[in-house]
Amino acid sequence: MFNSLPTEYTNRVLCYYTNTSKQIQIIRITDIPNWYFERILFPQQRLLFEAIPHAHLEVYKKRFGVADLVAKILCDFLQVQQEAEAPSPLYSARQ
């Protein structure tokens, strides 16, 4: 994974973000010491990334050549939730 978190961060979470706008977005995480994360996302592009729960994903869009902060999201809210395993449709408990 590009820009992996430093090894001292053991409480990592897998996060998911989608650019649901019709504009290109720049996303950044700048509040993790010794680490900087920045990506450009096109409209409807999705991204999985690792972070720590208390970090913030900053979302920017360019307006008149200037990147404006439009959202700041706690990474804990972007954490991928693992669904409970559903029984296989090929297996029936009835006999």
N, C-alpha and C positions, 0 to 999 in steps of 0.2 A: 504494500500500500504506500502510495506517495506520502511524504511528510508524516511518517509514523510518529506517534506520540513518544516522548522520551520514556525509557524503561521504568523510571521511578513512579510513573502513574499506573498503579495496578487496578484502580477502580474505573476502568474504561467501560464505555457503553457504545454500542453500535447505534448510530443515528441515521435518520432518513429525512431528506428534504426534497421537495419538488418546487420548481419555479412555475407557479400557476398563472403568472402574469403573461402579458403579451410582449414584454420587453426583456432584454438581456439583463441579468442581475449579476452582481459581484457579491460573493458571500465570503465572510472572514470570521475567524476566531482569533482574537488577539489577547485574551485574558488568561492564557495558560503560560506560566513562566517557561522560558527556554524553548518556546514552540510558536510557530506562526502558520496559519492555514488560510489559504485564499484560493478561490476557484471562480471561474466565470461560468454561469449557467444560462443556456438559451431557453426560450419559452418552452414549457412542458418538459424540460430536462429534469431527470431525477438523479439524486446522488446519495450514496451510502458512505458514511465516514465514521471514524472513531473519535471520540472526545471523552471528556470527563463530565459527569452530570451537572456540575455547577458552572461550567463554561457557558458562554453566550455566543450564539451564531448571529452575526450582524449581516443584514441584508441591505445592499445598496443598489440603486439604479442611477444611471447617468442621466442628468438633465442639464442641457446647455453646457456640456463639457465638464460638469462637476458631478462627482459621485455623492448623492444624497442618501443618508441613512433612512431607510423606510421601515425597518423592523429590527428588533433585538429579541431573540428567542432563546430561552433557557434550553440547553441541550438535553436536559432530563425530559423535557416535553417532546423532544424529537426521537427519543429512544425507541428502537424497534421492539415491539412486544411479541413474544413468542406465544403463538396460539396453542391451546391445549390440543393434544393429539386426538383427532377424531378417529373412530373405528373405521377400518378399511371397508369400503363398500363390497369388497369381495369376500369378506368374512361375516358369517352370520352366527350369532350366539345361540340361535335356536337349533335344536337337533331333533 
